[in-house]
Amino acid sequence: MSTVFFKITDQQTKEVESFMDSEGYTNKAEFFRFLLKFFKYHQSPERTRLESATERLGNILRELKKKGKLNKSLDEQLADV
């Protein structure tokens, strides 16, 4: 496990301590580990849609390449557009 150091404002410290008290966190490290997990699993809907669309596009491109239908470079494909 690595150690991370950073500074937060006095107001942020008060907010963190208030949240820690209300939610029962025993130390700041535990609280910030929770924040990382929360951020990871509760991304914005827009970001979730973008990641899903990117994954679907990647799957489509892999299938086209596997079937031999994606042999031209991007420049060649867009030349007549």
N, C-alpha and C positions, 0 to 999 in steps of 0.2 A: 504494500500500500504506500502511496506517495503522499507527501505533505504539500498543501497549497496554502500560500499566504496572500491575502489581499486586504485592502482597507475599505471600510464603508463609512458613510457619514454618521454623525451622532444621531440624527433622526432615523436613519436606517437601523442603527443599533437598537434604538428604542422599539422600533416596529418588530425587529427580529425577536427581541427579548419578550415583548408582549405576546407574540404569536407562540413562542416557545412555552411560555407559562400557560397559555390557554389550551394548547394542544398536548402538553406533557412531555416536551422534549427535554432531555436532561443536559444536553450540551450543544454548542453551536455546530460542531462537526456532524452530529446526528441530524440536526435541522437542515444543513446544507446538502447532505447526502440525500435527504428526502426531496429537497427541491430539484436535484438533478434527476431523480427517478420520476418525479411528477412531470417535469418538462419533457422527458423522453417519451412518456406514455400519454401525455395530454397535449399533443401538438395542435396547432390551429387547424380548423377544418380545411382551409385553403391549402396549407402545406400538406396535409394528409391526402387531399385530392390530387395535388401535383405529384406526390410520390407514387400514388397509385397509377396515375396516367403515364408517368415515366416508366414504371415497371411494365405496364401493358404494352407500351410502344416498343420497349426492349424485346419483349416476347414476340411481338409481330415481326420485328426486324430479324430476329434469330430464325423464325420460321421461314421467312422469305429467303434468307440466305441459304438455309438448309435445302430449300426447294430449287435453288439456283435462279431465283427471280430477283436477286439483289446483287448483280455483278458489276453494274456501272458505278463509277464514283459519283459522289453527290454533285460535283460540277457538271458531269455529263448528264445526270438526270434533270438538272435544273436549266440546262442550256437553252431549251426551247420554251421556257416559262416566261 
